Amino acid sequence: MLRKTLIFASMLSPLVLLQPATAEPMPLWEPGMQQVVQVNLNTASAEQLAMNLTGVGLKRAEAIIDLRTKLGSFSDLNQLLQIKGIGPRVLELNKERITF
């Protein structure tokens, strides 16, 4: 009996593999699906900055808040270049997310 089952299973397995998939896989990402979360540099907490800005962790977020305290408020995106570890690439990655 076991021998017949194995023979039958070995005959069916190639047929199962040849069947087309009936369900369409869902795309992981499509243009327009991404929602950009904007962050106000003058009001956001360090946690909000770290969570929503690419390339900014908690330490850099705290440096942003220290600079904000020193300047009073941010008025230009390029003011962030004064912070160690934030360069043109980080600004480019986040320019759509940053508001004042």
TALINHU-V514359 format. One line per field, one symbol per residue. phi: phi as a letter, one per 40 degrees, with the letter a starting at -180 (. if undefined). psi: psi as a letter, one per 40 degrees, with the letter a starting at -180 (. if undefined). A space follows every 10 residues. Layout:
BEGIN
phi=???
psi=???
END
This chain:
BEGIN
phi=.ccccccccc ccdccccccc ccccccccab dgccbcccbc ccbccccccc cbbcgbcccc cccccccccc cgacbacccc ccccgbbdcc cccbccccbb
psi=dddddddddd dddddddehi hdhhihidhi hedhhhhihh deeiiddddd dehhehaddd dddddddddd ddiieidede eehhehaddd dddedeehi.
END
